[in-house]
């Protein structure tokens, strides 16, 4: 069965909800389209969080990130949207989303957005 992009983020119960620990998810496979030119943009996304009662299921995170592939969105917008959607899905104690964008027009861009509960 083929996988399909999806905006659904699946929350799983935190197996160690009584302990604070950090989860780090990183992938060089975040892509979207420049909303001005329509050209593809490529980034590495790093998500770090301290779970509350839930953690994110990784396959759903992969499909979620894939769902941006054909969307026109600015670097700042997608970074903040990823943070907002993850916070809504799993309510972490804290979370940071950083996107590191490949060089475009001679400029490398890094965007970080943070949530503190």
Buried (B, 14 or more C-beta within 10 A) or exposed (E): EEEEBBEEBBBEEBEEEEEEEEBEBEBEEBBBBBEEEEEEBBBBBBBBBBBBEBBBBEEBBBBBBBBBEEBBBBBEBBBBBBBEBBBEBBBBEBBBBBBBBEEBEEEEBEBEBEBEE
